[in-house]
Amino acid sequence: MNNNSTALLVSATLSSLLLAGCINEPTVVADVATDTVKEDVLAYADPMIGTGGHGHTFPGATVPFGMVQLSPDNISKGWDWTSGYHYSDNVLVGFSHTHLSGTGVGDLLDILMLPMISQYPQNTENELDRAHSIYSHDNEFATLGYYSLELPKEQIRAEMTATKRVGVHRYEFGEQGSAQILFDLGFKQNWDLAEETYFKVENDHTLVGYRISSGWAKYQPVYFVAEFDQPFSHQFYAERQPKSGDEFKGVKTEAVLTFAKQQAITVNAKVGISYASIDGARKNIALETKGFDFDGVKAQAEETWRAQLSKFEVQDADKEAKTKFYTALYHSFLAPSLFSDANGEYYGADGKTHKAEGYDRYTLFSLWDTFRALHPLLTISNPELVDDMTRSMMAFYNEAGLLPSWDLMSNETDIMIGYHGVPVLVDAYFKGLTDVPGEELLAAMKKSAMQDRFGIDLFREYGYIPSELELEAVSKTLEYAFDDFAIAKLAKALGKEDDYQYFSKRANAYKTLFDKQTGFMRGKDKNGDWVKDFNPTYVAHRKTDYTEANAWQYTWFVPHDVQGLMDLYGGEKPFLAKLDELFATSSEMQGDVSPDITGLIGQYAHGNEPVHHVAYLYSFTDDKYKGEARIKQIRDTMYGTGPDGLTGNDDVGQMSAWYVFSALGFYPVNPIDGKYVYGTPQFDKVTIKQGNGKDFVIEKSGDNGDNFIENTLLNGAKATQNHVTHQQLVDGGKLHFQFKN
């Protein structure tokens, strides 16, 4: 059998297995270059993981870092529906083209489409007050780049896939009823609210329009062009009242497209979106799709995901662990998401249309979450994108006057604390992954660090933030100190001695809030006295000295100076005693406990980001085995393979990035120093393929599940440090963990 025949046979086998729902069964794909077959990584990635519980992920079709996330939506029943979908639900209101993954606040869900056979608006006269369908998970299937749902009562099969900027639909209508598609531009969930919407029928195959909304993103325009392979007639509605004509503008508008049929019919659609213009959406379709080849687009989306995930080649017999790992990789590569059109145009943070010259503009920088592990992971998996993301953040700075903190569709949401664009940019600079001059980066960073809001002015004045003058004073002091450490490091490299000295002093601010008597970081008033009635387990959601956490969880946030924190405790032994107590103490908390505080082991809360580095603090001591035990415990208990497989919000990939690093065997405790601190590996062998011929291999030997690492060998030599550097990784080589017999 020749190579092409082998590839076709294997591809056909894979497609039939996937359509049968065998997403976690190992399948094979042909490697034409070597005339061999190997396991297909797509068999181990499940978009349904995280769609239940508090994961807040979506199951629909997208490609890595894509602009379009084409996914089903339910009617919101509360916080756990922020992605538009929750696995506990069975009410479909349609498929929209933009979704957030794992966030704690909801938005987007733009350009909603619902296939239907009943008449509108009569089909809204029900207990839910809207057109909808009831579905079963037995008739639902998702794999990377593809989603399908059968609606047996309506005899409709809906399928969807995507390119970077285009959502591609295929709807099979049975013989009963009419074949219709509802476009609902007034659809809202969570914080989102339509302000102006517009439709225009250009011809009997093309519908265009836009939706301008406000919500978490205060002003968000989305333009679309929808092309169909079947002719349609149309009827516009304004809040379900019919409107005549081929063009209509309003606040809440709907359009019903009717496709002529006498028997069964299949309707294919391509919906291009743009944040700049209708013409941009049209050009995106022209560039990224040819004709109405749904299966071709689906195959390309799958191949794009296969290439992305195959950068990490796992050899291990543990199928469940591989499913968790490759799904975590998948979730890590959903954002930041593409924001500029194929011609470079995008909606800027100043409300104007701009053109990205020589790079792609990205958005969705959830930096309070993702500076910790997601962005360091991208420097390994996608170094070629780091400069684009750096330039995107700098473009935001040039348009808005500040680096982004939480950028949602070119809107600064100011939803979380810190100026954590700083460590991401510093990391990119020191790893040599951006062409932006260091002086320009430093100027932007200083602008963020010298604001007169969010307690930053108080931080400058007092050397810490007094608790009676600013909420979340302890958390802000600690996080500003870390960001300032990053600025100081860049300043030193650039020879800016005054800046280096100034920000180095601010980086030590954490020491002012450490109470030696209690062993906690705690609040002080403006006179320097400790805040009274201190309770380290007390939580009041963002209304105390701590951000979505308590003193137990925030005391450890000194990732830039672990030895300095250890010294505050009086040395390694008392430091270890407190660290042990964190995991061993009662999980009971008092006050208004935030729903973000999940995944408790003692007072350690893995479902929220401030503690993600804490298990690795053991690696700075002689009791490294304790950290290994905790890392294994977290991997085994906080991540699963079902819809509730994430113990907390995935937070735009940060929860998943923690798992990826922790399965590899190391973690970026300090995300700007280029060091990955050793933990414990999960797999027998992982090869990180870097595309330059310099693969980095991670192996283990002697692991029986209950023993600990005795030696770590880097390129055959016994490691004398507790980390591997980024440069050692990109240079290629072998990291071998030997477990004690």
Salt bridges, closest charged atoms under 4 A:
GLU39 OE1 - LYS322 NZ 3.06
ASP40 OD1 - ARG306 NE 2.90
ASP73 OD1 - HIS99 NE2 2.78
ASP80 OD1 - HIS54 ND1 2.94
ASP80 OD1 - HIS56 NE2 2.67
ASP89 OD2 - LYS77 NZ 2.70
ASP110 OD1 - ARG211 NH1 2.80
ASP129 OD1 - ARG240 NH1 2.94
GLU140 OE1 - HIS137 ND1 2.57
GLU150 OE2 - ARG157 NH1 2.75
GLU159 OE2 - ARG157 NH2 3.54
GLU159 OE1 - ARG170 NE 2.86
ASP184 OD2 - ARG130 NH2 3.06
ASP192 OD2 - ARG211 NH2 2.63
GLU202 OE1 - ARG282 NH1 2.84
ASP204 OD1 - HIS205 ND1 2.69
GLU227 OE1 - LYS270 NZ 3.80
ASP246 OD1 - HIS234 NE2 3.29
ASP279 OD2 - LYS283 NZ 3.19
GLU288 OE2 - ARG165 NH1 2.65
ASP295 OD1 - ARG170 NH2 3.07
GLU302 OE2 - LYS298 NZ 3.03
GLU303 OE1 - ARG306 NH1 2.74
ASP350 OD1 - HIS354 NE2 2.81
ASP387 OD2 - ARG391 NH1 3.88
GLU399 OE2 - ARG361 NH1 3.14
ASP414 OD2 - ARG453 NH1 3.46
ASP427 OD2 - LYS431 NZ 3.08
ASP452 OD1 - ARG460 NH2 2.39
GLU470 OE2 - LYS476 NZ 2.63
GLU472 OE2 - ARG542 NE 3.41
GLU479 OE2 - ARG372 NH2 3.84
GLU479 OE1 - HIS420 NE2 2.37
ASP483 OD1 - HIS420 ND1 2.72
ASP484 OD2 - ARG506 NE 2.62
ASP499 OD2 - LYS446 NZ 3.12
ASP515 OD2 - ARG522 NH1 2.92
ASP580 OD2 - LYS626 NZ 2.78
ASP623 OD2 - LYS626 NZ 3.15
ASP695 OD2 - LYS689 NZ 3.54
GLU699 OE1 - LYS734 NZ 3.66
ASP703 OD1 - LYS632 NZ 3.91
ASP703 OD2 - LYS700 NZ 2.70
